[in-house]
Every structure is written in C-alpha cells, then in structure tokens.
Amino acid sequence: MKFGLFFFNRFLRKNLNTVLLVSLSLLTIIILISFNNLKNLESKRYQNLLDNVYLDKSIKNIINNLNPKYEDIEHKISEGDTFDKILKKYDVSTNEIKELKRILNKKNNINSLEINQLIKFTIEKNKITQIINFEFPINKKKKIFLTKNFESGDFAYEEVITNLEKKIVYKEGIIKRSLYRAATSKKIKPNIIIDFARIYGFQIDFQRDIRKNDTFHILYEEFVGDNEEVLETGNILFANINLGGQDNELYFFNKKNYEGHYDVQGKSAVKALMKTPINGARLSSSFGMRKHPILGYNKMHKGTDFAAPKGTPVMASGDGQIIKAAWCGGGGNCVKIKHNKTYSTVYAHLSKFAAGIKKGARVKQGRIIGYVGSTGLSTGPHLHYEVIENGKKINSQKLKLPSGKILKGDIRKNFEIDRIKTDIYISELLN
Ligand SMILES: [Zn+2]
C-alpha cells in the first residue's frame, strides 16, 4: 500500500499541472450540469406559473362570457340617418365603421339609406365595441350578411337571395281602446300599423278623432319565408277607417310618379299642408281667445301651440318657399313659408333654424326647418304654428286641408280600374 501511495505521490508531483487541469475541467462540468438542472427546474416552475396565468385567463373568459356583452340591435332607418351616425350611437369604433363601409361599398351604394329599412347587427362590448355580424337588406329579395372572422379580424361577405312568397292579407277590427291595441290583437305587424297611421296622418288625429267602436279594414302585402314566417311587410293596398259611421277609404295606386294612396275621388292622401308639423307633440293651446300667459290680458291666439321638448324637429308642413327665417319679436326665431297663392305657414319660438333654412330657399313637405325652443315671448318650449289663408290667420286644426295631388284624365281611369279590382278582390275574400 505504502508503495502504491508513493507512486501516486510521485505521479501527482510529476503531473500536477495535468491533474489540476483535469480537476478544474471536472468541476466546471459539475457546475455546468447543476446549473442546467437548476435552470430546468426554474423554467418548469415558470411554465407552471404560466399555466396558472392561462387558467386564470380562461376562467376570466368564461365569467366574461356569462355577462351579456353581446347585444343584438335592430335599427330602423329614419330621416337623416347615416351608417356613421347609427353605429356611433352604439359606440362602434371609427376603424370598425370604416372597414364595414369599405366592404359594403364594394358592390353596393350604401350612401342612400332608405327610410324604414331595417338593419340588424350584433355588437360585442369589450374595451372597444366591435361588430360580430351585420345584416343589411339591399331590397326585398337580397340581403348582405357580414360575419367577423376572429382570427383575421376581417369580415366574411355573403349575399343571400331570399325567395319570399308574397301573400295578400285582409284584416278588420273594432277599436275599443286604441288603434294600436286593436290592430296588434289581430296580429297585424307593427310596420303595417305605423304605415296605416302615416297614410291617415293628414286627415285623422289618432288621439282625438277616434271614438270607441270605430272600425278599421285593411288589405296589405306580407312576404313569407319557407316556414310561413312573415319576414317582410309590403304596401297597404286598401285601408278604411270608419269614424262615427263615416268611411275614409284609401286605395294604393302603384304607378310611377303617382305612387301613393288616394281616396275614391282620386285625391291623394298626402295633403298640401300638415295639421301638425311636429312629431310626438301635445296640443297645448288652441286657436281662439285666451288669457295671454305672459302679457296677462285676454288676447286672440291666432295659432296653435304644441308643447314639445326643446330641440324637437319642426317640419315644413307643405312644399313651398321660405319668405322669412329670422328674429320676429314676440315670436322669437321664426320661419314663414309661402306654399302657394292661397296658403302660408308660420313656425315660432324656435331654438334654432335647421341648416340651409334661409329666405328664398325652397323646401319640400316634411323637411326639417328648425327646432323647438322658447325664444321670444314664451313661457316654455313649444311650437307656435299658424296657417294663413289669403292673408288671414285661420285655425289649422279646423282647416279643411287643401288637397295635394289629384288624379285626372287617363291616369284617373287607370286608378279607377285598379280600385274596382281591389274591391272585387276584397268581396271575394269575404265570401
Ligand atoms: Zn302660440
């Protein structure tokens, strides 16, 4: 043994450098291996941590999905609507709107939205609101569907031809409480009820003229899908509302340039002037003697007042030319329109004038001319409306409204033929 140790010592002494080098190398290797092991362990831990974060995220996702962050929206186009206006109302981001318009604009003209067109879309409300799907009817038979691809963020574009079958439906009912209730109880679609009220809007005040047990009759178009579900409504072909035993029949005339509803005399349901040039207002003071709310003494009120919130749009009650759009003392900001040789109208106390409304401008019936306010001698926001007939202020609510279009000559004959066909059609349906 001693002998062996001696040789080992000799060997060590002789090769000290080599031994040191080998030991150092071994040490380095050991350290390296340990370090790597440690590193692996660390990275495993990190991986676990990551997994937990991911899990946490997943849970958050699931919880988020339980909250109603999706919203289905049905928007009916009304006057002055644009895509930007509609989508901004629901907080859709500007970029998203831009992208949507770019895709829609490729094959269609989306700048002319039609009133009453129904747009349906679903939005997802996160930090930013984005559109998940979008449905836009080009016409009764063609619809565009856009669907968001979550991976690419693009919209998939699809055009769908809906093969709808047209059905003609006849309904009648007795009004007990309101036209709306009576009509919905007969399963008449809201679109048709609104249209019905609109075509009678010039001659009937639905709040005041209707009495219990008045009746209505209506013939209209419906478009049904494969499963008999009503997907669209069409025109009202015939309508009648019997007020206190008096018929008020209107027939649809589907002729280019004359399209619309006419009575049995061939007079258009659209009159030259509106009774109420404002929507959703309450008549607050009628034409006649009254104690002036500000001046305090009895004075003839030569107009009709409609109470409405400040900013409610006021419409031109008929086609015509603006002869004044300026301050007019007690009337505050007022607009005066000359419709023809006989009639003019005045709109007073406006908070402001609509864009483009100035002396000399021509306006169409229904065009917004200004907004309800309380300027001039006024106690609160309302519209003071005057109708002037041959220079004399008259009661707009009692006015036998001047007729709009009247069918004459061959056009009238065509209308009469259509009218008889409709009457026959109804009598066959009823028998
Ligand atoms: Zn007034």
Residues whose N, C-alpha, C, O or C-beta is under 5 A from the ligand:
A	BS01	ZN	G303 T304 D305 H384
